[in-house]
Amino acid sequence: MALKVGVIGTGMIGQDHIRRLTKVLSGVEITAVNDIDVERAREAAPYGAEVFETPQALIESDNVDAIVICSWGPAHEEQLLACIAAGKPVFCEKPMVTSEESALKVIEAEVAFGKRLVQVGFMRRFDSDYRQLKRVIDSGVVGTPLIYKSVHRNASVPSHYISDMCLNDTLVHDADISRWLLSDEIVGVEVRYPRRSNVGGNDLKNPVIVLLHMEGGAIVDVEISVAIQYGYDIRGEVSGETGVASLPNRPATVVTDMNGIRQAMPEDWRERFIEAYDQEFREWIIAAGQGTATGPSAWDGYASTLTADAALRAADSGKFEKIAMIDKPALYSEPQALAAE
């Protein structure tokens, strides 16, 4: 039997997930959609899917086994709590929520329910290159990690993108993948602004350097450049006690001709991480079919929220800003094994 899925939010990412679930992956059927714009929901709905006027009605439908949330971030808390109350697995695009208080409510509800239902959309954990890098780190071949360098470069950003979004939107991917790769928590954040780029608008503080201080002593150096022009460039390198390991450039094909030796550069996140998005949903479908969730958890969503909040404070203060987390519930303490690719 196919997993019956309802999709809340049919904007760009919601439509892309609908395409993925209907045309790329198997074992799943979209039976319901909802959007604040009902007409947009109707246009995005696959044949046979019911259009619901409210998220609550979709979540409670007997024809929906699991939910994908792609709505506006501030709406996530209410929708996640409704999914947990209904006992239905839910995939939630980042941000999981937009405040520490909301994150704790989701965690408390899921812990009270007694098993994981929430998976957060940090797709980098499902990228084959990142998974190989984690295997190298976990194997100990480069020794204990001392520094991790994470580079996040966009060719350009839309006109509504403002400086704070570097920290409360873009940074969360680098923060989450750093926590996962190093198997460690972030305890403090520093933010530094170097010489400002003339590209991307005078009001945009770009680029930005973020230092993430890990509990075990390692430091993560994050470069965020959002108007680099030449393409979408994601890099990662860990420096250990006895060696260095880094992500390969994507795509890997090298072209040699009269113009020199070069590699193509992805245009945006969809091109760079399309396989990771597919893989994260393959694994979600399997877990949701068993009534649970895998991969990035509500705890990971909570950690990313605290990191973004601390980064915003650090940008204002110019100082080291501490992160204080609650004790980790046992529900989130079990290690997540890497799935076969």
N, C-alpha and C positions, 0 to 999 in steps of 0.2 A: 504494500500500500504506500502510495506517495505521501510525503509529509505535506499537509495543507497549511499554507503560509499566508498571513495577512501582512500587507505592507502599509505602514503609516508614513506619509510624506512622499510625494511623487515629484520632487524637484530633480535637479540634475543627478545627484547621487542615488536617489530613489529610483529614477528611471533606469540608471545603469544597473542597479541590482535587479530590477525587474527583468531587464534584458538577460542578465547573467543566469537568473533562476529559471527563465523560460526557454532560453536558446542555447545555453552552454552546459548546464549541469543537469543531472538526472536525479530521480528519487524525490522530486519536489513538485508541487503544483501551487500556483498562486490563486487563491480562491477569493481573496478580498483585498480591497485597497481603500485608503482614506487620505484626504488632504484637506487643508483649510480652504483650498480652492477646489470646489466640488467638480467644476468643469475640467480642470487639469487632471483630477483623479480619473474621471471618465475616459479622457483621452489616453491616459497611461495604462489603464486596466487591460490586462490580457483578456482574450475572448473567454466568456463564461465567469469571470470574476465579478463578485458583487461589490458595488461602490457603497461604502458606509458614510453617513454624514458626520459621525463622531468616532474618535479613536476608541472610546469605551465600548461602543456597540460592536466594533470590529473585534476587540479583544475578547469580549464575552460570547462571540458567535460560536455555535456548536460546529460550524464548518471551518474553524480555524484551530490548528494544532499548535502553531508557533507564530511569532510575530517578528517582523523586521522594522525597527524604528529609524526613520530618516528625516524626522521632523526638525523643527527649530529647537535649538539646545535648551532654552528655558522650559519647553514643554515636556522634556524627557522625564523629569522626576515623577510627575503624575502618571505618565504612561507606563513607566517601569514598575511603579508600585501597583498599578492595576494588573499588569502581566503577572507579577509575583502573587498577588491575591488570587488570580485565576489559576495559578499553578502551571502557567504556560512558558516554555523556553522563549527567550527573547534575544535577538541580536540588535544591539544599539550602536549606531554610529557615534563617533566622538563629536563633541564632548559628551561623556556619559550624563553629566549634570553640570550646572554652572556655579555651584557653591559647595563648600565643605558640609554645611548643614544638610543639603539635599543628598550628597553622597552618603553621609552617615545614615540617613533615613532608608536609602536603598539597601545598604549593607545590613542594617538591623532587620529589615523586612525579609531579606533573603536568608539570614541566619535563623530567624524565627521559623521560616518555612522548612528549613532543615536540609536543603540541598541547593546546589548551584543551578540557577536558571538564566543568569545574565552573562552574555558575552559582549565585550566592548570591541569596537571596530579599529583596533590597532593592527593593521594588516601587515606591517613590516615583519612581525613575528612569523608570518607564513611565507615570507620570501625565501627562496632556496639559498640565496647568497648569505643572508643573515643567519639562516639555520646552520649553514656550514661554518660560518664564523663562530657561532656559539659552540658548536662541537669542538672546534679547535681550542677555544678558551677553556671549556669544561675538561678537555683532555689533559690540560696542564702543559702542553708542548711548548708554550711561550712563557711558562712560569706564571706567577701571581700577577694579575693585571694591575698596572700602576696608573696608566692614563688611557682614556678612550677619547678619540677625536671624532666628532660627528659633524658632518658638513651638510647643510640643507640649503640648496640654491635654487631659486625659481627664476625663470627668464623674465617674468613680469607678474604683476598681481592686478586684480581689478581695481577700479577707482574708489570703491568703498573700503578697501583695505587700509587700515590705519596702523600706527606704530605699535599700539598695544597688542594687536593681533599676532605680531611676531612672537609674543610671549604667552598669550592665552589661547592661541590656535595652532600656530606652526610648531612651537617648541614642544608641545605635548608628545608628538611622535618621537622626537629625539630623546626626550626624557623617558618615555616608556621603553624604547628599545634598549636604552642604556641600562635601566633597571633589570631588564630581562637578560641581556647579554652577560652582565656582571653578577647576576643573582644577588643583588644588593639593593638597599633602599637609599634614597636621597635625603640627606639631613640638613642641607643648606644650599643657598643659591646666591651667586653674585652675577651682576649684569654690568657690562661695559660697552660703551658706544665709541668706536674708533672714528676716524675721519669719515664724514658723511658722503655717500655717493651722490653725484649730481643727477643720476638717473633714477626715475621713479617718483619725482615730485619733491618739492622743497619741504613739505610738511612731514615726510616719512623719514623716521630715524632708521637708517639702513646703511650698512649692515649693523648687526649686533652680535656681541660675544657673550655667551652665558656659561658660567662655570658651575657645574653641579658637583657638590661635595657628597661623596658616597659614605655610608656608615663605616665601611671597611677601610677607608682611607684613600681609595682611588679618587681621582678627579676626572670629570668628563668635561671636555672643552667643546662647546657647541658653537659653530659659526652659522648664523642665519643671514643669508643675502637674498633678498626677494625681488631684485630687479637686475639680475646679472646679464640679461639679454641673450646669452649664447645657448641657453637650454635649461633643462631640468637636471640638476647634478646632485646626486646623493652619494656621499662617501662616508666610510667608517674605518677606523684603524685603532687597534688596541696595541699599546706598548706594554709588554710584560717584562719580567725580570730577566728572561733569557731569550726573548725574541719578539717579533712584531708580526701581527696578522691583520690583513685589511680586506675589504670588499673588492671584488673585481669591478672594472668599469663595465657599464651596460650601455648598449649592447656590445657583445664581445667581438663581433666581426670587425676585422681590420681591413681597410681598403688602401691599396697602394697604386698610385697612378702618377701622371705627370705633375699633379698638384701636391704630391707628397704622400706621407703615411698618416692615416687618420681613422678615427672611429666616429660613428654617428652618435648624436646626443639626443636622448628622449626629449620630446616637446613638453610633456607635463606628467603629472603623477599617474594618470590613467595608463599611459604607455609604459612607464617604468615599472609599475606595480600591478599590471593587469593579471599576471599569473598568481601573484600573492592574493589578490582579491578572490580569484577563482578558488584557490586552495583554502582560504579561510572559510568560505561558504561550504565547500565540500565537507570540511570537518564539522562545521556547525550543523549541517543537515544530519550527519550521522549522530551527533550528540543530542540534537533536538528530537530526533526520532526515538531516542531512548529516554526522553523526558528530562534532559539535563543540559548542561553547557560545558564548553571546553575553552581553552585559550585564555585571552585576557579577561579578567574577572572584574566584578564590582570593586574589589580591593584595588585593582590596577587603575580603574577609573577614579577612585578616591585619591590615589597617590598622584595621578596626573593633575587633578584639580588643585591639590595642595601645592604642587610644584609651580603651576601657572600663577597661583596667588602669591607665592613667595617671590617669583620672578618679577611680578608687577610691583611688589613692595620694594624689591632691590633696585629696580629701575628708578624709583622715586627717591630712595634714600641714598643710593650710591654705596650701600654697605652690604655686608654679609647678612642674609636673612635666614633664620632657622626655620626648619620644618618639624612640627611636632605631630606625630601620628598616634592614634589609639593603638592598643595592643591588637595584634593581628588575630582575628578569630580563627579557630581551628578549621573552619570550613574552607579557608583560603590557604591553608598551610601545606596541603598536599602538593608535591611537585608535579608539574605538568610535563609528561614525556613528549618528545618531538615525534610527530606522526611521520609515517613513511610518505615520501613525496611521489 
